Amino acid sequence: MPEDGIFPVGKLPMEVLQSLLEHCRRADPRLIAGPAVGEDVAVIDMGDRYIVVKTDPITFASDQIGWYAVHVNANDIATSGARPLWMLNTVLLPEGKTNLDVVHTIFRQLREACDELGILLVGGHTEVTWGLDRPIVVGVMIGEVPRERLLTTAGARVGDRILLVKGIPIEGTALIAREKAEALRRRGYTEAFLRKAQGYLYDPGISVVQAARLAADMPGVHAMHDPTEGGLATGLHEMASAANVGVRLNADVVPILEEGARLCAEFGLDPLGVIASGALLIAVEAERAADLIARYRQENIPCVEIGELLPDPNQRVMVRGAKEQALPRFDVDEITRVF
């Protein structure tokens, strides 16, 4: 808990969230996956298939906010092995700053991103809200998956190897370059650099739907998780918490993308704690890890082994050089230091 009792911007600390969620649980035989730290979706038994439901807000971004909302929510549906199909959005708009062009722009972004992934917008709510200084979009994504194809974060097992698809910090790089472009120009960053960093939104891209579908089709995959707020390190803590296992990260092999590394160095951020949508964590049987990496290579998608899951849930460590240390956790995302 913070010393003054006031929580900072970002996710609630895991221990606080765990305590809150324990009071939300109710017995229901149709609820296959419910509220838990590290689990990003709810799963409901519909008889012949499971319905998978996800909600996530977009709070850091203002540029391309509708596009973010679709892809961030679709990512979590896809990591469960499900196909994202339907979406609702609550769009909250700032008083005194909202005109027809703002509204049209957000809804165009929502439609285009949904069309890209084959998702249907089915409802929601839109209003101009007192007390906001920027738009906020809260998405609800619904998908479905055959019963035998469901994956949950809790499915990760001791001895699994942890693979990282693409690299870090994709979303953080795009956010900083888009939201702080003028400040970066004043610091001497070129237009070519800014265009490439801003383009991280699309290349390598914050969507992991394609990458998750590929992994879901491979034998030996036990769990997937997309690290978001709190970055890769916090994503690993979430995976370990959900599965009640320990984790060892080999930090020296984590791919930190060039423009992301430069922006993190510029603002003194730890790349392991910067919002990391676009990356995908996979827990896979040790004997199957090389096959899955090779499968990604065939699709020209970067994928590396970065660690393993351990028997002791209290053992969450990071190896850097020859030194083993505690795996850091970022309850407050590093990117908040820029905004």
C-alpha positions, -999 to +999 in steps of 0.1 A: +000+000+000+012+036-006+023+054+025-003+081+021-030+055+012-035+071-023-029+048-052-008+061-081-018+060-118-020+024-132-030-010-121-038-017-085-011-037-067-015-074-073-020-081-036-048-055-033-065-068-065-063-104-053-080-095-021-108-076-039-114-105-064-116-131-036-148-113-025-163-114-060-161-151-066-194-170-066-199-207-074-214-212-108-208-244-128-210-225-161-182-201-151-150-218-164-126-189-158-136-160-135-119-131-117-083-138-109-050-120-110-033-128-143-064-140-161-075-115-186-108-130-198-140-146-183-150-179-199-187-191-198-199-225-208-225-224-235-229-261-239-212-269-273-187-241-270-173-215-246-180-178-247-150-156-239-154-120-226-129-093-221-130-056-211-101-031-212-100+007-213-076+029-234-064+057-210-029+067-221-035+072-259-055+099-275-043+096-311-058+064-327-077+056-295-104+037-313-079+015-331-061+008-298-094-002-282-102-029-307-068-045-309-060-044-272-092-062-264-090-086-293-055-096-281-068-111-249-096-130-266-070-145-290-046-155-262-074-178-249-074-196-282-108-180-290-118-159-321-129-123-313-163-118-329-184-090-313-175-057-296-192-031-275-176+003-265-182+030-240-169+062-254-164+090-229-157+124-244-143+156-227-166+185-221-157+216-241-134+197-265-157+174-284-170+182-318-185+161-347-150+156-362-137+141-329-167+117-327-165+107-364-127+100-361-130+077-331-159+057-347-140+055-380-110+040-361-133+015-343-150+004-376-117+001-395-100-019-368-130-042-364-132-047-402-095-057-402-101-085-377-136-096-388-153-082-356-188-068-355-196-037-335-228-046-317-235-018-292-222+004-264-227+039-250-213+074-260-215+106-240-197+139-233-185+135-197-177+162-171-141+162-157-122+146-185-093+163-204-092+136-232-114+109-246-115+075-229-127+043-247-137+012-227-141-018-249-159-051-242-149-079-266-167-112-270-155-143-287-160-180-288-138-211-287-145-249-290-144-264-255-113-285-262-093-255-276-095-232-246-063-218-231-060-199-198-031-182-182-035-207-153-027-235-177+010-228-176+030-256-161+062-261-142+091-268-167+074-249-195+097-227-215+086-191-220+087-177-255+084-140-264+070-132-298+081-100-315+098-078-288+093-049-264+081-022-259+060-019-290+030+000-276+051+021-254+073+032-283+043+042-304+027+060-275+057+081-267+064+090-303+028+099-310+019+117-278+052+135-273+063+142-309+068+179-304+089+174-273+110+148-291+116+172-321+128+198-296+153+172-283+167+167-318+149+135-330+145+134-367+112+131-387+124+097-400+129+084-365+095+097-353+077+082-383+093+048-376+086+049-339+050+061-344+046+033-370+052+007-343+015+008-339+012-011-372+047-025-377+056-047-358+021-037-346+002-040-313-020-069-325-011-104-314-042-121-329-023-137-358+005-148-336-018-162-310-038-182-336-006-198-348+004-208-313-031-221-305-027-246-334+006-260-321+009-290-297+024-284-263+012-248-258-003-245-223-009-208-219-005-174-236-005-139-221+000-105-237+019-081-214+003-047-213+005-021-184+036-028-163+054-043-193+071-076-198+082-081-162+048-075-148+033-098-174+055-126-163+044-120-127+008-122-138+014-154-156+032-169-126+004-158-102-023-173-124-006-206-126+008-206-091+044-212-103+077-195-102+095-179-131+131-172-143+137-146-169+169-144-189+170-107-194+200-107-217+181-124-245+150-102-244+146-084-277+144-046-271+135-029-303+159-001-314+136+029-314+120+016-281+155+013-265+164+049-275+132+064-262+135+045-229+170+057-225+159+093-233+134+093-205+152+070-181+127+042-184+133+005-178+121-013-210+109-043-189+083-021-173+069-002-203+035-010-216+041-038-241+011-046-262+022-062-294+044-088-276+031-123-268+042-146-240+038-183-246+042-211-221+051-243-240+065-277-232+103-277-232+104-304-259+081-283-282+097-249-278+122-253-307+094-264-330+072-235-322+101-210-327+108-226-361+071-223-370+072-185-363+104-182-383+086-197-413+060-169-410+088-143-406+076-135-370+104-130-344+103-154-315+129-163-288+130-183-256+134-160-227+129-181-196+112-210-178+086-217-152+097-230-118+081-252-091+084-226-062+057-199-067+078-175-045+108-179-068+105-151-094+140-142-106+158-125-134+193-133-146+213-105-161+249-112-169+260-137-143+238-122-116+205-135-104+182-110-088+145-106-080+123-101-111+111-065-109+074-057-109+059-024-121+025-018-105+029+017-120+039+015-157+072+032-165+055+052-192+036+073-166+069+091-159+067+106-194+031+118-192 
